[in-house]
Amino acid sequence: MNENGFDVIMVSSDGKEWPDLIKNERCGYRKVPMARQIAPFQDLKSLWRLYKLFKEEKPDIVHSHTPKAGLLAMLAAKFAGVKIRIHTIAGLRFMTAQGTSRRILVLMEKLTGKAAHHVWPNSYSLLKYIRKKKLVNEKKLHVIGAGSSNGVDLNRYSISALRPEKLDEIKKQLKYEERFCYLLNMGRIVKDKGIDEVLTAFKTLYENNQQLRLILLGSFEDELDPISDIARDILKTYPAIIHIEWSDYAEYYMHLSTIMVHASYREGFPSTLLQAGAMSCPIVCSAIEGSVDIVTHKETGLLFQAGNTSELLEQLKYALAHSEEMKQAASNLRQKIEENFSQVYVHAMMKNKYMELLQQAN
């Protein structure tokens, strides 16, 4: 958007990603502290800071992402009189919550939807769920293109773009051997991402095949959603499990892996699957909103019921036994991504929608 005539200001809490973000995006930025969890006092302070920012900058558009930032930004933008208020829904936290927490999270989503002019679910399956739950006024709902919040950069996520020296470095880190078969799980190591099921299924597979390796690429978030003690014990005691805190070179791990496993309980439109698909890495994933917009069973990957360890195990066994079929599915997915989810395409569709809304507002 910065390259297409928009004056862009990025806003978020502080974090380790900021230096790279500023360098890569070359846009203005503001840091506004925001708590991910429910924190009334902190939330009011954040709301006030966002309100003052919007009154000072007088933006034509405020576009928010993530539940907490969405609630605060849409309310602050409404109070500040911003003419175009857009919120992207990329997953719903209340899907896996219960009791009072679930009721509060549902209320937050409805309040965000009321404060926004436009609400953009990032997948058609998520749109269907939002309609079913009557979270947002139908007139406000819209999906950009075929879905996704940002698309995938095919100049980066492409086998031809891999650098041999970096590939060798990653291989050394993994102690990579051609005779091993590598399964990859990428994302936060929390219960909601289905890590318990992945570790339990891998334990069973490994007991029958010591040539298997599992790469866990992601950080623990025990303060938010810890995995079980049983899963933690498997991770600690099995040397065939390789845990890497994080990496800016996910595409290299995808290239070296036989299967990407994605067992999440909830998503909007997972970028991880787009990236793996772009790298022609076969996928086994849970059949949830968002993921089913990318993976069609036995056509572009394999699906299983979220939270069902035995189903995950069966699909992994099938994938390992039918390598050529999985390679074809990965090829089909790469073609689907090229046609519908390239970053160039998604960004162009988003820019067109911005321009349309600006013309309507004027």
KOLLO-603361 format. One record per residue (C-alpha): residue in one letter; z, x, y; residue number from 1. Coordinates in Angstrom, 1 decimal. Layout:
N
 resn      w      u      v resi
    A      Z      X      Y  NUM
...
END
This chain:
362
 resn      w      u      v resi
    M    0.0    0.0    0.0    1
    N    0.7    2.9    2.3    2
    E   -2.9    4.2    1.7    3
    N   -4.2    0.7    2.5    4
    G   -2.9    0.2    6.0    5
    F    0.6   -1.0    5.3    6
    D    3.6    0.6    6.9    7
    V    5.9    0.8    3.8    8
    I    9.7    1.3    3.8    9
    M   11.4    1.8    0.5   10
    V   15.0    0.6    0.2   11
    S   17.4    1.1   -2.7   12
    S   20.8    2.6   -3.5   13
    D   21.1    6.3   -3.6   14
    G   20.3    8.0   -6.9   15
    K   18.9   11.2   -8.6   16
    E   15.4    9.7   -8.4   17
    W   15.2    9.7   -4.6   18
    P   13.8   13.3   -4.0   19
    D   10.9   12.7   -6.4   20
    L   10.3    9.2   -5.1   21
    I   10.0   10.4   -1.5   22
    K    7.8   13.3   -2.5   23
    N    5.4   11.1   -4.6   24
    E    5.2    8.0   -2.5   25
    R    5.2    9.6    1.0   26
    C    6.6    6.5    2.6   27
    G    9.5    5.7    4.9   28
    Y   12.8    5.0    3.2   29
    R   16.4    3.7    3.7   30
    K   19.4    4.1    1.4   31
    V   21.5    0.9    1.2   32
    P   24.4    1.1   -1.3   33
    M   24.2   -1.8   -3.8   34
    A   26.4   -2.4   -6.9   35
    R   24.6   -3.3  -10.1   36
    Q   27.6   -5.3  -11.3   37
    I   29.1   -8.4   -9.6   38
    A   31.2   -6.9   -6.8   39
    P   31.8   -9.5   -4.0   40
    F   33.2   -7.2   -1.3   41
    Q   30.5   -4.5   -1.9   42
    D   27.8   -7.2   -2.1   43
    L   28.8   -8.6    1.3   44
    K   28.6   -5.1    2.9   45
    S   25.2   -4.6    1.3   46
    L   24.0   -8.0    2.5   47
    W   25.1   -7.1    6.1   48
    R   23.3   -3.7    6.0   49
    L   20.1   -5.2    4.7   50
    Y   20.3   -7.9    7.4   51
    K   20.7   -5.3   10.1   52
    L   17.8   -3.3    8.6   53
    F   15.4   -6.3    8.6   54
    K   16.4   -7.3   12.1   55
    E   15.7   -3.7   13.3   56
    E   12.4   -3.2   11.4   57
    K   11.1   -6.7   11.7   58
    P    9.0   -6.5    8.5   59
    D    6.1   -9.0    7.8   60
    I    6.9   -8.9    4.1   61
    V   10.1   -8.2    2.1   62
    H    9.4   -7.7   -1.6   63
    S   12.3   -7.3   -3.9   64
    H   12.8   -6.2   -7.5   65
    T   15.8   -6.3   -9.9   66
    P   18.4   -9.2  -10.0   67
    K   21.1   -7.8   -7.6   68
    A   18.7   -6.2   -5.1   69
    G   16.6   -9.4   -5.2   70
    L   19.5  -11.7   -4.4   71
    L   20.7   -9.5   -1.5   72
    A   17.3   -8.8   -0.1   73
    M   16.0  -12.4   -0.2   74
    L   19.2  -13.7    1.4   75
    A   19.2  -11.0    4.1   76
    A   15.5  -11.5    4.7   77
    K   16.0  -15.3    5.0   78
    F   18.8  -14.8    7.5   79
    A   16.7  -12.3    9.5   80
    G   13.8  -14.7    9.7   81
    V   11.3  -12.6    7.6   82
    K    8.1  -14.7    7.3   83
    I    7.1  -13.6    3.8   84
    R    9.8  -13.2    1.2   85
    I    8.6  -12.2   -2.3   86
    H   10.8  -11.5   -5.4   87
    T    9.4  -10.1   -8.7   88
    I   11.3  -11.1  -11.8   89
    A   11.0   -8.4  -14.4   90
    G   13.6   -9.7  -16.9   91
    L   16.6  -12.0  -16.8   92
    R   20.0  -10.5  -17.4   93
    F   21.6  -13.9  -18.3   94
    M   19.4  -14.1  -21.5   95
    T   22.0  -12.0  -23.3   96
    A   25.1  -13.0  -21.4   97
    Q   27.6  -15.7  -22.4   98
    G   30.3  -17.9  -20.8   99
    T   31.2  -17.4  -17.2  100
    S   29.0  -14.3  -16.7  101
    R   26.0  -16.3  -17.9  102
    R   26.7  -19.1  -15.5  103
    I   27.1  -16.7  -12.6  104
    L   23.9  -14.9  -13.4  105
    V   21.9  -18.1  -13.7  106
    L   23.3  -19.2  -10.3  107
    M   22.2  -15.8   -8.8  108
    E   18.7  -16.3  -10.1  109
    K   18.5  -19.8   -8.7  110
    L   19.9  -18.7   -5.4  111
    T   17.4  -15.8   -5.2  112
    G   14.5  -18.3   -6.0  113
    K   15.7  -20.6   -3.2  114
    A   15.8  -17.8   -0.6  115
    A   12.4  -16.5   -1.6  116
    H    9.0  -18.0   -0.6  117
    H    7.3  -16.6   -3.6  118
    V    8.6  -15.6   -7.0  119
    W    6.4  -13.4   -9.2  120
    P    7.4  -13.2  -12.9  121
    N    5.7  -10.1  -14.3  122
    S    4.5  -11.7  -17.5  123
    Y    3.1  -15.1  -18.5  124
    S    5.7  -15.5  -21.3  125
    L    8.5  -14.9  -18.7  126
    L    6.8  -17.5  -16.4  127
    K    6.9  -20.0  -19.3  128
    Y   10.7  -19.3  -19.9  129
    I   11.4  -19.7  -16.1  130
    R    9.6  -23.0  -16.1  131
    K   11.5  -24.2  -19.2  132
    K   14.9  -23.3  -17.7  133
    K   13.8  -24.8  -14.3  134
    L   15.1  -21.7  -12.4  135
    V   12.5  -21.7   -9.6  136
    N   10.5  -24.3   -7.8  137
    E    7.1  -24.5   -9.6  138
    K    5.2  -24.1   -6.3  139
    K    6.7  -20.6   -5.7  140
    L    5.7  -19.2   -9.1  141
    H    2.8  -16.8   -9.5  142
    V    1.8  -14.0  -11.9  143
    I   -0.2  -11.1  -10.5  144
    G   -3.3  -10.5  -12.6  145
    A   -2.6  -10.4  -16.3  146
    G    1.0   -9.3  -15.7  147
    S    3.1   -6.1  -15.1  148
    S    5.0   -5.1  -12.0  149
    N    3.1   -1.8  -11.5  150
    G    0.5   -1.3  -14.2  151
    V    0.1    2.1  -15.9  152
    D   -1.4    5.2  -14.5  153
    L   -4.2    6.0  -16.9  154
    N   -4.9    9.3  -15.1  155
    R   -1.5   10.4  -16.4  156
    Y   -1.0    8.4  -19.6  157
    S   -4.0    9.6  -21.4  158
    I   -4.3   12.1  -24.2  159
    S   -7.0   14.0  -22.3  160
    A   -4.5   14.6  -19.4  161
    L   -1.9   16.5  -21.6  162
    R   -1.4   20.1  -20.7  163
    P   -1.3   22.4  -23.7  164
    E    1.5   24.6  -22.3  165
    K    3.8   21.6  -21.7  166
    L    2.9   20.2  -25.1  167
    D    4.0   23.5  -26.7  168
    E    7.3   23.4  -24.6  169
    I    8.1   19.9  -25.9  170
    K    7.3   20.9  -29.5  171
    K    9.8   23.7  -29.2  172
    Q   12.4   21.4  -27.8  173
    L   12.0   19.0  -30.7  174
    K   11.6   21.9  -33.3  175
    Y    8.4   20.0  -34.1  176
    E    6.9   20.3  -37.6  177
    E    3.6   18.7  -38.7  178
    R    5.2   17.7  -42.0  179
    F    7.7   15.4  -40.2  180
    C    7.0   11.8  -39.1  181
    Y    8.5   11.1  -35.7  182
    L    9.8    7.7  -34.6  183
    L   10.4    7.3  -30.8  184
    N   12.8    5.0  -29.0  185
    M   12.6    5.2  -25.3  186
    G   15.0    3.6  -22.8  187
    R   18.7    3.2  -21.9  188
    I   21.0    3.6  -24.9  189
    V   22.7    0.2  -24.6  190
    K   23.2   -2.7  -26.9  191
    D   20.7   -4.9  -25.1  192
    K   17.9   -2.4  -26.0  193
    G   18.5   -3.0  -29.7  194
    I   19.8    0.5  -30.3  195
    D   22.2   -0.7  -33.0  196
    E   19.3   -2.1  -35.0  197
    V   17.1    0.9  -34.5  198
    L   19.8    3.4  -35.7  199
    T   20.8    1.2  -38.7  200
    A   17.2    0.8  -39.8  201
    F   16.5    4.5  -39.4  202
    K   19.5    5.4  -41.5  203
    T   18.1    3.3  -44.4  204
    L   14.6    4.7  -44.0  205
    Y   15.9    8.3  -43.9  206
    E   18.0    8.0  -47.0  207
    N   14.6    7.4  -48.9  208
    N   12.5    9.8  -46.8  209
    Q   14.0   13.0  -45.4  210
    Q   10.7   13.8  -43.7  211
    L   11.5   11.2  -41.0  212
    R   12.8   12.1  -37.5  213
    L   14.0    9.7  -34.8  214
    I   13.7   10.7  -31.1  215
    L   16.1    8.8  -28.8  216
    L   14.9    9.4  -25.2  217
    G   17.4    7.9  -22.8  218
    S   20.9    8.0  -21.4  219
    F   24.1    6.1  -22.4  220
    E   25.4    3.4  -20.1  221
    D   28.7    2.8  -21.8  222
    E   30.2    1.2  -18.7  223
    L   27.7   -1.6  -18.7  224
    D   26.7   -2.3  -22.3  225
    P   27.9    0.1  -25.0  226
    I   26.4    0.4  -28.4  227
    S   28.7   -0.2  -31.4  228
    D   30.9    2.4  -32.9  229
    I   28.9    2.2  -36.2  230
    A   25.7    3.0  -34.3  231
    R   27.4    5.8  -32.4  232
    D   28.6    7.3  -35.6  233
    I   25.1    7.3  -37.1  234
    L   23.7    9.0  -34.0  235
    K   26.4   11.7  -34.2  236
    T   26.2   12.4  -37.9  237
    Y   22.5   12.4  -38.7  238
    P   20.8   15.7  -37.8  239
    A   17.4   14.0  -38.1  240
    I   18.2   12.1  -34.9  241
    I   17.2   14.0  -31.8  242
    H   18.8   12.7  -28.6  243
    I   17.3   13.7  -25.3  244
    E   19.0   12.5  -22.1  245
    W   15.8   11.9  -20.2  246
    S   12.5   13.5  -19.4  247
    D    9.8   13.2  -16.8  248
    Y    7.2   13.9  -19.5  249
    A    7.5   10.8  -21.7  250
    E    3.8   10.8  -22.5  251
    Y    4.2   14.0  -24.5  252
    Y    6.8   12.5  -26.8  253
    M    4.6    9.5  -27.2  254
    H    1.7   11.7  -28.2  255
    L    3.7   13.5  -30.8  256
    S    5.2   10.3  -32.3  257
    T    3.9    8.3  -35.2  258
    I    5.5    5.1  -34.1  259
    M    7.1    3.8  -30.9  260
    V   10.0    1.5  -31.7  261
    H   11.1   -1.0  -29.0  262
    A   13.9   -3.3  -30.2  263
    S   15.0   -4.7  -26.8  264
    Y   16.7   -8.2  -26.7  265
    R   15.2   -9.0  -23.3  266
    E   12.4   -7.8  -21.0  267
    G   10.1   -8.9  -18.3  268
    F    7.0   -6.8  -19.0  269
    P    8.1   -3.4  -20.5  270
    S    6.3   -0.4  -18.9  271
    T    7.4    1.6  -21.9  272
    L    5.0   -0.3  -24.1  273
    L    2.2    0.0  -21.6  274
    Q    2.7    3.7  -21.5  275
    A    2.9    4.1  -25.3  276
    G   -0.2    1.9  -25.6  277
    A   -2.1    4.0  -23.1  278
    M   -1.2    7.1  -25.2  279
    S   -2.5    5.4  -28.3  280
    C    0.9    5.5  -29.9  281
    P    1.3    2.7  -32.5  282
    I    4.0    0.2  -31.6  283
    V    6.7   -1.8  -33.5  284
    C    8.6   -4.0  -31.1  285
    S   10.7   -7.1  -30.9  286
    A    8.9  -10.4  -30.3  287
    I   10.5  -11.2  -26.9  288
    E    9.2  -12.4  -23.5  289
    G    7.1   -9.7  -21.9  290
    S    6.5   -7.7  -25.1  291
    V    4.5  -10.5  -26.6  292
    D    2.1  -10.3  -23.6  293
    I    1.3   -6.7  -24.7  294
    V    1.6   -6.7  -28.5  295
    T   -0.1   -9.2  -30.8  296
    H    1.2   -8.9  -34.4  297
    K   -1.2   -6.9  -36.6  298
    E   -3.7   -6.7  -33.8  299
    T   -2.2   -4.4  -31.2  300
    G    1.0   -3.6  -33.0  301
    L    3.8   -5.1  -35.1  302
    L    6.4   -7.6  -34.1  303
    F    9.9   -8.5  -35.5  304
    Q   12.6  -10.9  -34.4  305
    A   15.0   -9.4  -31.9  306
    G   18.4   -8.5  -33.3  307
    N   17.1   -8.7  -36.9  308
    T   17.7   -5.3  -38.6  309
    S   16.1   -6.3  -41.9  310
    E   12.9   -7.5  -40.2  311
    L   12.7   -4.3  -38.1  312
    L   13.1   -2.3  -41.3  313
    E   10.4   -4.2  -43.1  314
    Q    7.9   -3.7  -40.2  315
    L    8.7    0.0  -40.0  316
    K    8.1    0.3  -43.7  317
    Y    4.8   -1.5  -43.3  318
    A    3.8    0.7  -40.4  319
    L    4.6    3.9  -42.2  320
    A    2.7    2.7  -45.3  321
    H   -0.4    1.6  -43.3  322
    S   -1.1    4.5  -40.9  323
    E   -4.9    3.8  -40.5  324
    E   -4.2    0.1  -39.7  325
    M   -1.6    1.2  -37.1  326
    K   -4.0    3.6  -35.5  327
    Q   -6.6    0.9  -35.2  328
    A   -4.0   -1.4  -33.6  329
    A   -3.1    1.4  -31.1  330
    S   -6.8    1.8  -30.3  331
    N   -7.1   -2.0  -29.7  332
    L   -4.1   -1.8  -27.4  333
    R   -5.5    1.1  -25.4  334
    Q   -8.7   -1.0  -24.8  335
    K   -6.6   -4.0  -23.7  336
    I   -4.7   -1.9  -21.3  337
    E   -7.8   -0.4  -19.8  338
    E   -9.2   -3.9  -19.1  339
    N   -6.0   -5.6  -17.8  340
    F   -3.2   -3.3  -16.9  341
    S   -4.4   -0.1  -15.2  342
    Q   -2.4    0.7  -12.1  343
    V   -5.5    0.6  -10.0  344
    Y   -6.2   -2.9  -11.1  345
    V   -2.7   -4.2  -10.7  346
    H   -2.3   -2.6   -7.3  347
    A   -5.6   -4.1   -6.1  348
    M   -4.5   -7.5   -7.2  349
    M   -1.2   -7.2   -5.5  350
    K   -2.8   -6.0   -2.2  351
    N   -5.2   -8.9   -2.3  352
    K   -2.2  -11.3   -2.7  353
    Y   -0.4   -9.6    0.2  354
    M   -3.4  -10.0    2.4  355
    E   -3.8  -13.7    1.5  356
    L   -0.2  -14.4    2.3  357
    L   -0.4  -12.5    5.6  358
    Q   -3.5  -14.6    6.6  359
    Q   -1.7  -17.8    5.7  360
    A    1.4  -16.8    7.7  361
    N   -0.7  -16.1   10.8  362
END
